[in-house]
Amino acid sequence: MTDIASAAQELAAAREHGKPCPPLRGRLLPEGDVESAYRVQQLQVREWLAAGQRRVGAKIGLTSRAVQENLGVYEPDFGVLTDTMAAPDGAEVAIDRLLQPRVEAEVAFVLSADLPDDRVTTVDLLRAVDHLLPAIEIVDSRVAGWDISIVDTVADNASSGLFVLGTTPRRIADVDLRLCGMVLEHAGEPVSVGAGAACLGNPLHALAWLAGTMARAGDPLRAGDVVLSGALGPMVPVTPGAAYEARISGLGSVRTCFSREAS
């Protein structure tokens, strides 16, 4: 039942034509086969890089215990970020660039050193982080109706869409990552609230997991990489024409907005 190439082709077609595909699990990929799902992800990433996209970092997903329990998994997942996924702070995003977008606020780490070891200490991480930025991840799913399992989201590059970074870099020593509060607003009203502790207890724990996982996979985090560490609160479905602003205590704010109609 495992068909890596067909799964990758269906996801690619969904991106190209703007029409989500049915869930992959139980059809092209076995239920619970995360290893095969990562092979689908890797095949797509190789194609993107061969077409001229540039790898700029990685994103961590499933950092919420509640979401993990809902999907029946007990660790996060990850996807690759490329340069074409970056959107400027405050700029309008064409709504037809995405299929089923949702937004969530996160802490972004920017690295100044490689993390090649599969076992990293807190000191290793503190030395490797150049600065932090507030971020909005615009998550998306190529699977119809967000009907996803761990297999579907991993194959779909951890449901990556776009990401927006703020422009107020902060030193890691100046931010309490566990207690930093977050509010995501739409039209001046809070639509998602949370704190650093919602992300595996501390966003630094998420970074440690990713560093070890990617090192074991033979593709370690590198100097200059951006790492989106995971949502600080519930993700919110995007309304066409809407603007969203995330404020994270100690980090500042970041904004994104969406066109009302297709470009």
C-alpha positions as CSV (number, residue, x, y, z in Angstrom):
1,M,0.0,0.0,0.0
2,T,3.0,2.3,0.4
3,D,3.3,4.6,-2.7
4,I,5.8,7.4,-1.9
5,A,5.8,8.8,-5.4
6,S,2.1,8.9,-5.8
7,A,1.6,10.6,-2.4
8,A,4.1,13.3,-3.3
9,Q,2.5,13.8,-6.7
10,E,-1.0,14.2,-5.2
11,L,0.3,16.8,-2.7
12,A,2.2,18.6,-5.5
13,A,-1.0,18.7,-7.7
14,A,-3.0,20.1,-4.8
15,R,-0.5,22.9,-4.4
16,E,-0.4,23.6,-8.1
17,H,-4.1,23.5,-8.8
18,G,-5.4,24.8,-5.5
19,K,-7.6,21.8,-4.9
20,P,-7.0,19.7,-1.7
21,C,-6.5,15.9,-2.1
22,P,-8.1,13.2,0.1
23,P,-6.2,12.0,3.1
24,L,-3.1,9.9,2.3
25,R,-3.3,7.5,5.3
26,G,-4.9,4.2,4.6
27,R,-4.8,4.9,0.9
28,L,-1.3,5.6,-0.3
29,L,0.5,5.4,3.1
30,P,-0.2,2.9,5.9
31,E,-1.8,4.2,9.1
32,G,0.9,5.3,11.5
33,D,3.8,4.9,9.1
34,V,5.6,8.1,9.9
35,E,8.9,6.9,8.3
36,S,7.2,6.7,4.9
37,A,5.6,10.0,5.5
38,Y,9.0,11.7,6.0
39,R,10.1,10.0,2.7
40,V,7.2,11.7,1.0
41,Q,8.2,15.0,2.5
42,Q,11.9,14.6,1.6
43,L,11.0,13.7,-2.1
44,Q,9.0,17.0,-2.3
45,V,11.8,19.1,-0.7
46,R,14.4,17.6,-3.1
47,E,12.2,18.7,-6.0
48,W,11.7,22.2,-4.6
49,L,15.5,22.6,-4.2
50,A,16.2,21.3,-7.6
51,A,13.7,23.9,-9.0
52,G,15.7,26.7,-7.4
53,Q,14.2,27.1,-4.0
54,R,16.6,27.6,-1.1
55,R,16.4,25.9,2.3
56,V,16.4,28.6,5.0
57,G,15.4,26.6,8.1
58,A,12.8,24.3,9.6
59,K,9.5,24.4,11.5
60,I,8.4,22.3,14.4
61,G,4.8,21.1,14.6
62,L,2.6,19.2,17.1
63,T,4.2,20.9,20.1
64,S,0.9,21.1,22.0
65,R,0.2,18.1,24.3
66,A,-3.5,18.5,23.5
67,V,-2.9,18.3,19.8
68,Q,-0.6,15.3,20.2
69,E,-3.2,13.4,22.2
70,N,-5.8,14.3,19.6
71,L,-3.7,12.7,16.9
72,G,-2.4,9.9,19.0
73,V,1.2,10.8,18.9
74,Y,3.8,11.5,21.6
75,E,6.4,13.7,19.9
76,P,6.5,16.7,17.6
77,D,7.1,16.6,13.9
78,F,9.0,18.9,11.6
79,G,9.1,20.4,8.1
80,V,11.5,22.3,6.0
81,L,11.3,26.1,5.3
82,T,12.4,27.5,2.0
83,D,12.9,31.1,0.9
84,T,9.6,31.1,-1.1
85,M,7.6,30.6,2.1
86,A,8.8,33.9,3.7
87,A,6.4,36.8,3.7
88,P,7.4,40.3,4.9
89,D,6.1,41.7,8.1
90,G,2.8,43.5,7.5
91,A,2.6,42.8,3.8
92,E,-0.6,41.5,2.2
93,V,-0.6,37.8,1.3
94,A,-2.6,36.8,-1.7
95,I,-5.3,34.5,-0.4
96,D,-5.1,32.2,-3.4
97,R,-1.5,31.3,-2.6
98,L,-3.0,29.0,0.0
99,L,-5.7,26.4,0.2
100,Q,-7.0,26.3,3.8
101,P,-4.8,28.8,5.7
102,R,-4.7,29.2,9.5
103,V,-2.5,31.4,11.6
104,E,-0.6,30.8,14.8
105,A,2.0,32.8,16.8
106,E,5.4,31.4,17.6
107,V,8.9,32.2,18.8
108,A,11.5,32.0,16.0
109,F,15.1,31.2,16.7
110,V,17.8,32.4,14.3
111,L,21.0,30.4,14.6
112,S,24.6,31.6,14.4
113,A,26.2,28.1,14.7
114,D,25.7,24.6,13.3
115,L,24.1,22.0,15.6
116,P,25.6,18.8,14.2
117,D,25.3,16.5,17.3
118,D,22.3,14.3,18.0
119,R,22.5,15.1,21.7
120,V,22.5,18.8,22.6
121,T,22.7,20.5,25.9
122,T,21.0,23.7,27.0
123,V,24.4,25.3,26.8
124,D,24.9,24.1,23.2
125,L,21.5,25.7,22.3
126,L,22.2,29.0,24.1
127,R,25.5,29.4,22.3
128,A,24.0,28.5,18.9
129,V,21.1,31.0,19.0
130,D,22.0,34.4,17.6
131,H,18.6,36.0,18.3
132,L,14.9,35.6,18.7
133,L,12.1,37.0,16.6
134,P,8.3,37.1,17.0
135,A,6.7,35.1,14.2
136,I,3.4,34.2,12.6
137,E,3.2,30.9,10.9
138,I,0.5,30.7,8.2
139,V,-0.1,26.9,8.3
140,D,-1.9,25.2,5.4
141,S,-3.0,21.7,4.5
142,R,-3.2,20.1,1.1
143,V,-5.5,17.5,2.6
144,A,-9.2,18.2,2.2
145,G,-10.9,19.6,5.3
146,W,-7.8,19.4,7.4
147,D,-8.7,15.7,7.9
148,I,-5.2,14.8,8.9
149,S,-3.3,12.3,11.0
150,I,0.4,12.3,11.9
151,V,1.1,10.6,8.5
152,D,-0.8,13.2,6.5
153,T,0.8,16.2,8.1
154,V,4.3,14.9,8.0
155,A,4.0,14.0,4.3
156,D,2.6,17.4,3.7
157,N,5.8,19.1,5.1
158,A,4.2,19.4,8.5
159,S,1.3,21.4,7.0
160,S,3.6,24.3,6.1
161,G,2.4,27.3,4.3
162,L,4.1,30.6,4.8
163,F,5.9,32.4,7.6
164,V,6.2,36.0,8.7
165,L,9.1,37.2,10.9
166,G,9.0,40.4,13.0
167,T,11.8,42.9,12.8
168,T,12.7,43.3,16.5
169,P,15.6,40.9,17.3
170,R,16.1,40.0,20.9
171,R,18.9,38.2,22.8
172,I,17.8,34.9,24.3
173,A,19.1,36.0,27.7
174,D,16.6,38.9,27.7
175,V,13.4,36.8,27.3
176,D,11.7,34.4,29.6
177,L,10.8,31.8,27.0
178,R,8.7,29.7,29.4
179,L,6.5,32.5,30.7
180,C,6.4,34.9,27.7
181,G,2.7,35.7,27.0
182,M,1.2,35.8,23.6
183,V,-1.9,37.4,22.2
184,L,-3.0,37.1,18.5
185,E,-5.5,39.7,17.5
186,H,-7.9,40.2,14.6
187,A,-9.7,43.6,14.2
188,G,-8.4,44.5,17.7
189,E,-9.9,41.5,19.4
190,P,-8.0,38.6,20.8
191,V,-8.5,35.4,18.8
192,S,-5.7,33.2,20.4
193,V,-3.8,33.6,23.6
194,G,-1.1,31.5,25.1
195,A,2.5,31.4,26.5
196,G,5.8,29.8,26.0
197,A,5.0,26.9,28.3
198,A,2.4,25.7,25.7
199,C,5.2,24.8,23.4
200,L,6.6,21.6,25.0
201,G,6.9,23.4,28.2
202,N,9.4,25.9,26.8
203,P,10.3,26.7,23.1
204,L,13.9,25.9,23.9
205,H,12.8,22.3,24.5
206,A,11.3,22.2,21.0
207,L,14.5,23.5,19.5
208,A,16.5,20.8,21.4
209,W,14.2,18.1,20.0
210,L,14.5,19.4,16.5
211,A,18.3,19.7,16.6
212,G,18.7,16.1,17.8
213,T,16.1,14.8,15.3
214,M,17.6,16.5,12.3
215,A,21.2,15.6,13.2
216,R,20.2,11.9,13.4
217,A,18.5,12.3,10.0
218,G,21.8,13.5,8.5
219,D,20.5,17.0,7.8
220,P,21.5,19.0,10.9
221,L,20.5,22.6,11.7
222,R,23.0,25.1,10.4
223,A,24.2,28.6,11.1
224,G,21.8,31.1,9.6
225,D,18.8,28.8,9.9
226,V,15.4,30.1,11.0
227,V,13.5,27.7,13.3
228,L,9.8,28.2,14.0
229,S,9.5,26.5,17.4
230,G,5.8,25.8,17.5
231,A,2.5,27.5,18.4
232,L,2.1,29.4,21.7
233,G,-1.7,29.2,21.4
234,P,-4.5,27.7,19.3
235,M,-4.3,28.2,15.5
236,V,-7.0,30.4,13.9
237,P,-8.7,29.9,10.5
238,V,-7.9,32.8,8.2
239,T,-10.7,35.2,7.1
240,P,-10.1,36.6,3.6
241,G,-9.4,40.4,3.8
242,A,-8.4,40.1,7.5
243,A,-5.3,41.4,9.3
244,Y,-3.7,39.6,12.2
245,E,-1.2,40.9,14.8
246,A,0.7,38.8,17.3
247,R,2.4,40.3,20.3
248,I,4.8,38.2,22.4
249,S,6.0,39.6,25.7
250,G,9.7,40.5,25.5
251,L,9.8,40.0,21.7
252,G,7.5,42.6,20.2
253,S,4.9,42.2,17.5
254,V,4.5,40.9,14.0
255,R,1.6,41.4,11.5
256,T,0.2,39.8,8.4
257,C,-2.9,40.4,6.3
258,F,-4.7,38.7,3.5
259,S,-6.3,39.9,0.3
260,R,-10.1,39.6,0.1
261,E,-10.1,38.0,-3.3
262,A,-7.8,35.9,-5.5
263,S,-5.0,37.8,-7.2
